[in-house]
Amino acid sequence: MYALTEGVQKFRIGLCGTFWVIIFLALPGPGARAGDWHARSLLEYDRLFQRTNGWTGGDGDFAITLTNGVTLWLFSDTFVGAVNDHRRANTTMINNSAAWQHGTDPARAHLEFFYAASADGKPASLITPADGKGWFWLFDGAMNHGKLFLFLTQIERTNEKSVFGFRQIGLWLGEVSNPLAPPTQWHIEQKKIPFAQFTNGERRSYGSATLRADGFIYIFGTRERIGPAKTMIAARTPTESLGDFAAWEFRTQDGWTTNATQAADL
Protein backbone atom coordinates (compact mmCIF):
# COMPACT_ATOMS: atom_id res chain seq x y z
CA MET A 1 0.00 0.00 0.00
CA TYR A 2 1.26 3.48 -0.82
CA ALA A 3 1.82 5.89 2.06
CA LEU A 4 -0.32 9.03 1.87
CA THR A 5 0.35 12.43 3.38
CA GLU A 6 -3.08 13.79 2.47
CA GLY A 7 -5.62 11.13 1.74
CA VAL A 8 -8.54 9.00 2.78
CA GLN A 9 -8.94 5.23 2.91
CA LYS A 10 -12.34 3.75 2.02
CA PHE A 11 -13.18 0.11 2.50
CA ARG A 12 -15.72 -2.37 1.24
CA ILE A 13 -16.25 -5.82 2.69
CA GLY A 14 -18.21 -8.40 0.71
CA LEU A 15 -19.30 -12.00 1.01
CA CYS A 16 -17.55 -13.69 3.94
CA GLY A 17 -15.52 -10.52 4.41
CA THR A 18 -13.42 -10.13 1.26
CA PHE A 19 -11.50 -6.93 1.97
CA TRP A 20 -10.33 -4.31 -0.51
CA VAL A 21 -8.83 -0.90 0.10
CA ILE A 22 -9.35 1.94 -2.37
CA ILE A 23 -6.95 4.84 -2.01
CA PHE A 24 -7.74 8.29 -3.33
CA LEU A 25 -6.50 11.82 -2.68
CA ALA A 26 -8.80 14.01 -0.65
CA LEU A 27 -6.75 17.13 -1.30
CA PRO A 28 -4.80 16.52 -4.53
CA GLY A 29 -1.29 17.92 -4.53
CA PRO A 30 0.88 19.04 -7.40
CA GLY A 31 2.05 16.22 -9.63
CA ALA A 32 -0.55 13.69 -8.48
CA ARG A 33 -1.63 11.49 -11.38
CA ALA A 34 -4.42 8.97 -11.65
CA GLY A 35 -1.90 6.28 -12.57
CA ASP A 36 -0.16 6.70 -9.19
CA TRP A 37 -3.07 5.13 -7.29
CA HIS A 38 -4.53 1.67 -7.39
CA ALA A 39 -6.51 -0.85 -5.35
CA ARG A 40 -5.44 -4.27 -4.19
CA SER A 41 -6.66 -6.94 -1.83
CA LEU A 42 -5.23 -6.91 1.71
CA LEU A 43 -4.84 -10.59 2.54
CA GLU A 44 -4.38 -10.01 6.28
CA TYR A 45 -7.79 -8.36 6.47
CA ASP A 46 -9.30 -10.96 4.17
CA ARG A 47 -8.45 -13.55 6.80
CA LEU A 48 -9.56 -11.33 9.69
CA PHE A 49 -13.02 -10.79 8.22
CA GLN A 50 -13.63 -14.38 7.06
CA ARG A 51 -16.71 -15.42 9.06
CA THR A 52 -19.33 -18.12 8.71
CA ASN A 53 -21.72 -17.17 11.54
CA GLY A 54 -23.16 -13.97 12.99
CA TRP A 55 -21.89 -10.87 11.18
CA THR A 56 -20.96 -12.07 7.67
CA GLY A 57 -20.59 -8.86 5.63
CA GLY A 58 -21.30 -5.15 5.41
CA ASP A 59 -20.93 -2.22 3.04
CA GLY A 60 -20.20 1.51 3.28
CA ASP A 61 -17.32 0.74 5.64
CA PHE A 62 -15.32 3.27 7.67
CA ALA A 63 -12.64 2.87 10.34
CA ILE A 64 -12.01 5.27 13.25
CA THR A 65 -9.25 4.98 15.87
CA LEU A 66 -10.78 4.97 19.37
CA THR A 67 -7.62 4.27 21.36
CA ASN A 68 -4.11 3.15 20.50
CA GLY A 69 -5.25 -0.46 20.52
CA VAL A 70 -8.92 -0.32 19.43
CA THR A 71 -10.29 0.63 16.02
CA LEU A 72 -14.00 1.18 15.47
CA TRP A 73 -15.46 -0.15 12.24
CA LEU A 74 -18.79 1.27 10.97
CA PHE A 75 -20.96 -0.59 8.48
CA SER A 76 -24.19 0.22 6.68
CA ASP A 77 -26.28 -2.61 5.16
CA THR A 78 -25.14 -5.70 7.06
CA PHE A 79 -25.75 -9.44 6.73
CA VAL A 80 -26.25 -11.43 9.95
CA GLY A 81 -26.66 -15.17 9.72
CA ALA A 82 -24.66 -18.14 8.48
CA VAL A 83 -22.48 -18.98 5.48
CA ASN A 84 -22.56 -22.58 4.28
CA ASP A 85 -20.40 -23.65 1.35
CA HIS A 86 -19.83 -19.98 0.41
CA ARG A 87 -23.57 -19.22 0.37
CA ARG A 88 -25.58 -17.23 2.89
CA ALA A 89 -28.19 -19.13 4.88
CA ASN A 90 -30.81 -18.02 7.43
CA THR A 91 -29.61 -14.47 6.93
CA THR A 92 -31.12 -11.16 8.02
CA MET A 93 -30.07 -7.83 6.51
CA ILE A 94 -30.00 -4.84 8.86
CA ASN A 95 -29.19 -1.24 7.98
CA ASN A 96 -26.10 -0.69 10.15
CA SER A 97 -23.71 -2.32 12.57
CA ALA A 98 -20.27 -1.81 14.12
CA ALA A 99 -17.19 -3.73 15.20
CA TRP A 100 -14.17 -3.28 17.43
CA GLN A 101 -10.81 -4.33 16.06
CA HIS A 102 -8.60 -5.23 19.01
CA GLY A 103 -4.98 -4.72 17.96
CA THR A 104 -3.45 -2.77 15.10
CA ASP A 105 -1.73 -5.67 13.33
CA PRO A 106 -4.43 -7.50 11.32
CA ALA A 107 -2.36 -10.68 11.42
CA ARG A 108 -2.81 -10.76 15.22
CA ALA A 109 -5.95 -8.69 15.78
CA HIS A 110 -9.42 -9.99 16.51
CA LEU A 111 -12.85 -8.51 15.85
CA GLU A 112 -15.90 -8.04 18.05
CA PHE A 113 -19.17 -7.19 16.27
CA PHE A 114 -22.15 -5.20 17.53
CA TYR A 115 -25.77 -4.80 16.42
CA ALA A 116 -29.07 -4.49 18.23
CA ALA A 117 -31.88 -7.00 18.70
CA SER A 118 -35.58 -6.54 18.05
CA ALA A 119 -38.30 -7.38 20.55
CA ASP A 120 -38.52 -10.90 19.12
CA GLY A 121 -34.76 -11.41 19.36
CA LYS A 122 -33.91 -10.95 15.69
CA PRO A 123 -30.91 -8.85 14.58
CA ALA A 124 -31.66 -5.13 14.29
CA SER A 125 -29.83 -1.96 13.31
CA LEU A 126 -27.43 -0.56 15.89
CA ILE A 127 -28.53 3.10 15.44
CA THR A 128 -32.01 4.27 14.43
CA PRO A 129 -33.31 7.80 13.69
CA ALA A 130 -34.62 9.67 16.72
CA ASP A 131 -37.57 10.99 14.70
CA GLY A 132 -38.62 7.46 13.72
CA LYS A 133 -38.41 8.08 9.97
CA GLY A 134 -36.59 5.64 7.67
CA TRP A 135 -33.19 4.31 8.67
CA PHE A 136 -29.54 5.33 9.01
CA TRP A 137 -26.60 4.44 6.86
CA LEU A 138 -23.37 5.26 8.70
CA PHE A 139 -20.82 7.56 7.11
CA ASP A 140 -17.46 8.63 8.53
CA GLY A 141 -16.75 10.12 11.96
CA ALA A 142 -14.05 11.37 14.30
CA MET A 143 -12.96 11.10 17.92
CA ASN A 144 -12.66 14.51 19.55
CA HIS A 145 -12.00 15.41 23.20
CA GLY A 146 -13.28 12.08 24.49
CA LYS A 147 -16.42 12.05 22.36
CA LEU A 148 -17.20 10.24 19.13
CA PHE A 149 -18.95 12.13 16.32
CA LEU A 150 -20.70 10.14 13.58
CA PHE A 151 -22.29 11.30 10.33
CA LEU A 152 -25.67 9.58 10.01
CA THR A 153 -27.38 9.62 6.62
CA GLN A 154 -31.15 9.24 6.92
CA ILE A 155 -32.77 7.18 4.16
CA GLU A 156 -36.35 6.27 3.32
CA ARG A 157 -37.87 3.75 0.92
CA THR A 158 -39.55 5.09 -2.22
CA ASN A 159 -40.24 1.87 -4.13
CA GLU A 160 -40.44 -1.53 -2.48
CA LYS A 161 -39.96 -3.32 -5.82
CA SER A 162 -36.76 -1.54 -6.90
CA VAL A 163 -33.24 -2.23 -5.64
CA PHE A 164 -32.59 1.52 -5.91
CA GLY A 165 -35.99 2.58 -4.57
CA PHE A 166 -34.71 4.82 -1.79
CA ARG A 167 -33.65 8.42 -1.20
CA GLN A 168 -31.82 10.45 1.42
CA ILE A 169 -34.10 12.68 3.47
CA GLY A 170 -31.80 13.89 6.23
CA LEU A 171 -28.31 14.14 7.69
CA TRP A 172 -27.57 13.99 11.40
CA LEU A 173 -24.48 14.32 13.57
CA GLY A 174 -24.44 11.66 16.25
CA GLU A 175 -22.52 12.70 19.38
CA VAL A 176 -21.54 9.67 21.47
CA SER A 177 -20.65 10.66 25.02
CA ASN A 178 -19.31 7.20 26.01
CA PRO A 179 -17.48 5.93 22.89
CA LEU A 180 -15.33 3.43 24.81
CA ALA A 181 -18.41 1.56 26.00
CA PRO A 182 -19.66 -1.29 23.81
CA PRO A 183 -21.61 0.28 20.90
CA THR A 184 -24.85 -1.37 22.05
CA GLN A 185 -24.52 0.74 25.23
CA TRP A 186 -23.71 4.07 23.58
CA HIS A 187 -25.46 7.26 24.66
CA ILE A 188 -26.04 9.12 21.37
CA GLU A 189 -27.38 12.64 20.94
CA GLN A 190 -28.61 13.15 17.38
CA LYS A 191 -28.37 16.69 15.95
CA LYS A 192 -29.77 17.47 12.51
CA ILE A 193 -27.07 19.11 10.36
CA PRO A 194 -28.54 22.39 9.05
CA PHE A 195 -26.29 22.63 5.98
CA ALA A 196 -27.65 19.51 4.29
CA GLN A 197 -30.21 19.99 1.54
CA PHE A 198 -32.43 17.45 -0.20
CA THR A 199 -34.63 19.32 -2.69
CA ASN A 200 -35.34 18.31 -6.27
CA GLY A 201 -33.10 21.10 -7.59
CA GLU A 202 -30.04 20.38 -5.47
CA ARG A 203 -28.97 17.75 -2.97
CA ARG A 204 -26.09 18.54 -0.62
CA SER A 205 -24.68 16.19 2.01
CA TYR A 206 -21.56 15.87 4.19
CA GLY A 207 -19.67 13.17 6.05
CA SER A 208 -18.50 10.80 3.30
CA ALA A 209 -14.95 11.32 4.60
CA THR A 210 -13.17 13.26 7.35
CA LEU A 211 -9.56 14.35 7.69
CA ARG A 212 -7.84 15.83 10.75
CA ALA A 213 -5.03 18.27 9.87
CA ASP A 214 -3.55 21.59 11.01
CA GLY A 215 -5.95 22.10 13.89
CA PHE A 216 -9.07 21.42 11.80
CA ILE A 217 -11.35 18.54 10.98
CA TYR A 218 -12.11 18.60 7.25
CA ILE A 219 -15.49 17.18 6.28
CA PHE A 220 -15.99 16.04 2.69
CA GLY A 221 -19.33 15.66 1.00
CA THR A 222 -21.19 15.78 -2.29
CA ARG A 223 -23.47 18.13 -4.20
CA GLU A 224 -25.85 16.66 -6.76
CA ARG A 225 -27.91 18.70 -9.20
CA ILE A 226 -30.48 17.75 -11.84
CA GLY A 227 -28.79 15.59 -14.44
CA PRO A 228 -25.54 13.67 -14.12
CA ALA A 229 -23.59 16.40 -12.29
CA LYS A 230 -22.26 15.22 -8.92
CA THR A 231 -19.31 17.02 -7.34
CA MET A 232 -17.24 17.03 -4.18
CA ILE A 233 -17.64 19.81 -1.62
CA ALA A 234 -15.81 20.35 1.66
CA ALA A 235 -16.28 21.97 5.05
CA ARG A 236 -14.02 22.36 8.04
CA THR A 237 -14.28 23.16 11.72
CA PRO A 238 -11.70 23.66 14.48
CA THR A 239 -11.03 20.28 16.07
CA GLU A 240 -12.71 21.27 19.33
CA SER A 241 -15.87 22.58 17.59
CA LEU A 242 -17.14 19.73 15.41
CA GLY A 243 -20.47 19.69 17.23
CA ASP A 244 -20.88 23.48 17.02
CA PHE A 245 -22.47 24.18 13.64
CA ALA A 246 -21.82 27.92 14.03
CA ALA A 247 -18.09 27.15 13.75
CA TRP A 248 -18.32 25.36 10.38
CA GLU A 249 -16.75 26.91 7.30
CA PHE A 250 -17.14 25.87 3.66
CA ARG A 251 -14.51 25.73 0.95
CA THR A 252 -14.87 28.23 -1.89
CA GLN A 253 -12.65 28.49 -4.97
CA ASP A 254 -10.25 30.83 -3.17
CA GLY A 255 -10.88 30.54 0.56
CA TRP A 256 -13.47 29.73 3.21
CA THR A 257 -16.93 31.08 4.03
CA THR A 258 -19.58 30.54 6.70
CA ASN A 259 -22.27 30.48 3.99
CA ALA A 260 -22.92 26.86 3.02
CA THR A 261 -24.60 27.82 -0.25
CA GLN A 262 -21.31 29.34 -1.47
CA ALA A 263 -19.38 26.06 -1.19
CA ALA A 264 -17.46 25.46 -4.40
CA ASP A 265 -17.51 22.35 -6.58
CA LEU A 266 -14.04 20.88 -6.03
Secondary structure, DSSP 4 states (H G I P E B T S, - for coil): ----SS-EEEEEE-GGG-EEEEEE-SSPPTT--GGG---EE-HHHHHHT--SEEEEEEEEEEEEE-SSSEEEEEESSEEEEEEETTEEEEEEEES-EEEEEESS-TTT-EEEEE-EE-TTS-EE-S---TT--SEEEEEEEEEETTEEEEEEEEEEES-TT-TT-EEEEEEEEEEES-TTS-GGG--EEEEE-TT-EE-SSEEEEEEEEEEEETTEEEEEEEEEESSS-EEEEEEEEEGGGTT-GGG-EEE-SSSEES-GGGPPP-
